[in-house]
Amino acid sequence: MDIRISVEGSRDQGRELQGIAGWLKDDESFTQHWTFKSESVPGRAGALEDLVVALAAHAAVSTLDAPVRAMVGALMGWLRSRVRLSHGNRTVVKIRVTGRPAVSITQDDLTAEHIPDIVRRVSEELESGAAGGA
């Protein structure tokens, strides 16, 4: 099951996605559960529209909690650093399971109270997507 990560609120989405990819590749808790799949925007040489990740084949998991928590935690870390550099521009990170609605993360979600809800929502979308739910 693939997950697409996108970003809104930036003039250069491709550069932002490259920044997210670099951040995630340096996060061991993320890389022990997820692998990258690159997909380009048709007609734009090498430009990323979405960052695509999938559960790693070697990731032995009985539930999605640990992998999803690692992904959400890493993305929130990137978003925290981005908010400091954004000069007031609102950045939205979207996590989307194929065929399911996106879960959005904004700077307003960068609190301990919101993290469990985001992890739950992403896990539910993954489970629904894997089950073929609409």
C-alpha positions as CSV (number, residue, x, y, z in Angstrom):
1,M,0.0,0.0,0.0
2,D,1.5,3.3,-1.1
3,I,1.2,6.6,0.7
4,R,1.6,9.9,-1.1
5,I,3.0,12.9,0.7
6,S,2.4,16.3,-0.8
7,V,2.9,19.9,0.4
8,E,0.8,23.0,-0.1
9,G,1.6,26.6,0.6
10,S,5.0,26.8,-1.2
11,R,6.0,28.4,-4.4
12,D,8.3,25.5,-5.2
13,Q,6.6,22.2,-4.3
14,G,9.3,20.1,-5.8
15,R,12.0,21.7,-3.6
16,E,9.9,21.3,-0.5
17,L,9.3,17.6,-1.3
18,Q,13.0,17.1,-1.9
19,G,13.6,18.7,1.6
20,I,11.0,16.3,3.1
21,A,12.7,13.3,1.4
22,G,16.1,14.4,2.8
23,W,14.6,14.8,6.3
24,L,12.9,11.4,6.2
25,K,16.0,9.6,4.9
26,D,17.9,10.9,7.9
27,D,15.3,9.7,10.3
28,E,16.1,6.1,11.4
29,S,12.7,5.5,13.0
30,F,11.1,6.3,9.6
31,T,13.5,4.3,7.4
32,Q,13.2,1.2,9.5
33,H,9.5,1.0,8.4
34,W,9.3,2.8,5.1
35,T,10.9,2.9,1.6
36,F,10.7,5.5,-1.0
37,K,9.2,5.2,-4.5
38,S,9.9,8.1,-6.8
39,E,7.2,9.4,-9.2
40,S,7.5,12.4,-11.4
41,V,5.0,14.8,-12.7
42,P,4.3,13.9,-16.4
43,G,5.8,16.5,-18.7
44,R,8.1,18.1,-16.1
45,A,11.5,16.5,-16.2
46,G,12.2,15.1,-12.7
47,A,9.8,17.4,-10.9
48,L,8.1,15.8,-8.0
49,E,4.4,16.1,-7.5
50,D,4.1,13.7,-4.6
51,L,6.6,11.9,-2.5
52,V,5.6,8.2,-2.5
53,V,6.5,5.8,0.3
54,A,5.5,2.2,1.1
55,L,6.0,-0.1,4.0
56,A,9.4,-1.7,3.8
57,A,9.4,-5.4,2.9
58,H,11.7,-6.1,5.8
59,A,9.5,-4.2,8.3
60,A,8.0,-6.9,10.5
61,V,4.9,-5.3,11.9
62,S,1.8,-6.7,13.4
63,T,0.0,-3.3,13.6
64,L,0.4,-0.1,11.8
65,D,0.8,2.0,14.9
66,A,4.7,2.0,15.0
67,P,5.2,2.7,11.3
68,V,2.5,5.4,11.2
69,R,3.8,7.0,14.4
70,A,7.3,7.1,12.9
71,M,6.1,8.7,9.7
72,V,3.9,11.3,11.4
73,G,6.6,12.1,13.9
74,A,9.2,12.6,11.2
75,L,6.8,14.8,9.1
76,M,5.9,16.9,12.1
77,G,9.7,17.4,12.8
78,W,10.1,18.6,9.2
79,L,7.1,20.9,9.5
80,R,8.4,22.4,12.8
81,S,11.6,23.3,11.0
82,R,9.7,24.6,8.0
83,V,7.4,26.8,10.1
84,R,10.5,28.5,11.5
85,L,11.7,29.3,8.0
86,S,8.4,30.2,6.4
87,H,8.1,33.8,7.5
88,G,4.4,33.4,8.2
89,N,3.4,31.4,5.1
90,R,1.1,28.5,5.9
91,T,2.5,25.1,5.0
92,V,0.2,22.1,4.8
93,V,1.6,18.5,4.6
94,K,-0.9,16.0,3.2
95,I,-0.7,12.3,3.7
96,R,-2.9,10.3,1.2
97,V,-3.5,6.6,0.9
98,T,-4.4,5.8,-2.7
99,G,-8.2,6.0,-3.1
100,R,-8.7,7.6,0.3
101,P,-9.1,11.2,1.5
102,A,-5.9,13.0,2.5
103,V,-5.0,13.7,6.1
104,S,-3.6,17.2,6.4
105,I,-1.0,18.4,9.0
106,T,-0.5,22.1,9.6
107,Q,1.4,24.1,12.1
108,D,-1.7,24.1,14.3
109,D,-1.3,20.4,14.7
110,L,2.2,20.6,16.2
111,T,1.0,19.9,19.7
112,A,1.1,16.7,21.8
113,E,-2.7,16.7,21.9
114,H,-3.0,16.4,18.1
115,I,-0.4,13.7,17.4
116,P,-2.4,10.7,18.6
117,D,-5.4,11.8,16.5
118,I,-3.3,12.2,13.3
119,V,-1.7,8.8,13.9
120,R,-5.1,7.3,14.4
121,R,-6.5,8.9,11.2
122,V,-3.6,7.9,9.0
123,S,-3.8,4.3,10.4
124,E,-7.5,4.2,9.7
125,E,-7.0,5.4,6.1
126,L,-4.2,2.7,5.6
127,E,-6.5,0.0,7.0
128,S,-9.4,1.1,4.9
129,G,-7.2,1.4,1.8
130,A,-5.8,-2.1,2.3
131,A,-9.3,-3.5,2.8
132,G,-10.5,-1.8,-0.3
133,G,-12.9,0.5,1.6
134,A,-14.1,3.7,0.0
